[in-house]
Amino acid sequence: MPILTTTSPYLQPLDYDNLLSSEQAYVAALITVAEEYLQDRFWNRQIAAATYTDEKYDGTGEPQIFVKNLPLNSVTDIDIVATSFTGTSTTTTYAATKFDIQTNIGKIRFKPGSFLTECGGIFTHGFQNIHITYNGGFSPVPETIKLLIAKFVIHAYNPGLEEGLIEKEKLGEYFYSKAVELIQKFPFADKKLFDSYKIRRIPSY
């Protein structure tokens, strides 16, 4: 489901209702690629709350791990896959009750004392061997995020580029190549707001 709709009051500067149908289609396509770019390539997270089933992570060898999509609303369960020297894999499922979660940074940590009973209380080292089912993201989506996406679309909108760029694939190539440059043109306060939702790599300790 899109975060921003063409009826959003934040898009009022475009006077959407009085645009030609081709121009409206261009705005709709811009919204789609703007949301994709900001979430996948800039913010490094999906914004709206959703359930992620068996999302895969590398085992850290630490008692905690961090999910991608914040805030972390709830954890259903976690599978830890152990592979023997002979190539045999064994999957152990741990219920949410085995963990403490820190919502704002997406941190999942084995509860104190679990090192005695639960796989040493660590997320065993491995490649994509931790499978987490959880719910993450905002519900509802903050109005600030909707406003930022709208500002991005308004700045990117140019009626002279609409012909031949309506298709998502073509628009995406253009949009992604200009997006970083576009953000740099925003006022300092707006750039700080954009950055405030960006997820950066968090140390495991």
N, C-alpha and C positions, 0 to 999 in steps of 0.2 A: 504494500500500500504506500502511495507517495506521501512524503512528509508535507509538501507544499502543493496546493491546488491553484489552478488558474484564477479562481475566485477569491484568493487571499487578498485582504486589504493591503498587505505589504507590497503587492504588485501594482498598486494604484497608479504610480507614475507612468506605467506603460499604457494606461487607458485601454485595457484589454478588450472591453466590449465594443469599442469602436475600431478595432483593428480588422484588416481583411482576414478572410478565413485562412489564407496561406501564412499570414503573419501570426495568427493565433496558434496555428500548428507549429510554427517555429518556436514560439514561447513555450508551448507544451514540451517540445523536444529539448529545449534548453533546460527546463526544470529537471527532466529525467537525467540528462548527462551531468548537470550541476550536482544533483544529489549523489550520483554514482561517483563522480570525481571526489567530492568533499568527504564522503564516507570511506571509500576504498583507498584513495591515494593521498588524502590530506589528513583527515581525522583518524584514519586507521581503525575504524570501528563502525558498526551499524548503530544508528541513532535510536530508532523506534524499538520498543521492547518486543522481543521475540524469544521463542524457545529454540535452543540449539541442541541437536541430538548427536551424541558421540563426536563432538568437535575434538579434533586431534591436536595434541601437544607433545613436544619432546620432554621426556622425563628429565628432571633437573638434578636428581640426587639430593634434593633438599626437602624439608617438611612442608613447603608451600609452593604454590604455583599460581600464576595470574592468567585470568581469562581475557579475551580480546574485547568483548563487547560490554561496556560499562553503562550504567551501574550494574553490579551483579545483584539481581533480585532474589534468586533462589538457586539451589543446587538440587538436582534430583538424585543423581548417583554418579560415580566415577569408576570406570574400568581401568585397571592397570594390567597391561599385557607383558608377561615375562616370557622371554625366549631362551631356551636352553642351548647348550653348545651343539646339540644334535639338530637344532632347528625346530624343535617342538615348542609351540606356543601355548601358554596357559593364561586364561583371563580370569582375574578376580574382581568382582564387583563390590564396591563399598557404598553403603547408603549415606545419605546426606548427614545423618546423625553423627557420623565419624569425623565431621569437619567443622571448623569455625570459619566463617566468611567475613570479609571486610568489604562492605558493599561499594564504597566510593572508589577503591583502587582495584577491585576485582580479585582480591586475594583469597585463596582457599588454602587452609592449613589444617593438617592433622591435629586433632585435639591432644592436649597434653596427656602423656601416658600411653599414647597409641603405639609408641615405639616398642612396647612390650608385646603387643598382640597383632598389630596391623602392618605387615610387610616392613617392619623396622620404622614405621612412621614417616617414611619418605616416599617421594614420587621417583621411583626407580629410574636410573639413567636409561635412556633409550631414544630411538627415533620414532616419533609419532606413536608412542606406546601408551600414552595417557589419553583416554577417551572420556570427555566430560559432557554430561547432559545438564544444561542449566538454562535459566531465563535471564537475559541481560538486555539492557537498553532502557530508555526513558518511556514512562507511561504516566501522564501524557508527555508528548514532546514539548520541551520548553519553547515558549514564544520567541526567545532570543535566537534559537536555532532556525526557526522558520524565517525570522527577519534576516538572518545572515544569508540563508539560501536565496531569499528574494533579492537582496542587494547584489548578490553574485550574478543572478539572472539579469537584473536590470543593467548592470555594468556590461554584461556580455552581449546584450541584445543590440542588434544592428540590422535594420530592415534591408540594407543593401547586400547582406550576406545570405538572405533567406533562400534564394533560388539555388537548388542543387545541394543544399545542406540540411534539408528537412529530415532526410533519412538519418536514423540514429547513428548508424555506423559512420557516415560521412561527417556528421556533426561532431561525433566523438573525437575523430582524428583532429579536427580543427580545434575543438574546445580544450582537449587535454594538452595540446601543444601551447596553448595560450594561457592556461589557467594559472600557472605560477606567476607569470608576468602580470596577470590581471590582479591577483591578490596584492602584489607589491604596489599597485596604484591606489589601493584603499587608504583612507586616513589612518593614522597610527592607532587610534582607539579601536577602529574596526578590525585592524590586523591583530590587535591584542585579543579581541573577542574570538576571532577565528582560531587563534592559537590556543585559547583556553580550553577548547574541546578536543585538542589533538592528544592522542595517546602516544606516549614515548616508551621506549624500552625501560622496564623496571628491573633493577637487580634482584636476584633470587634470595639474597640474604636479608 
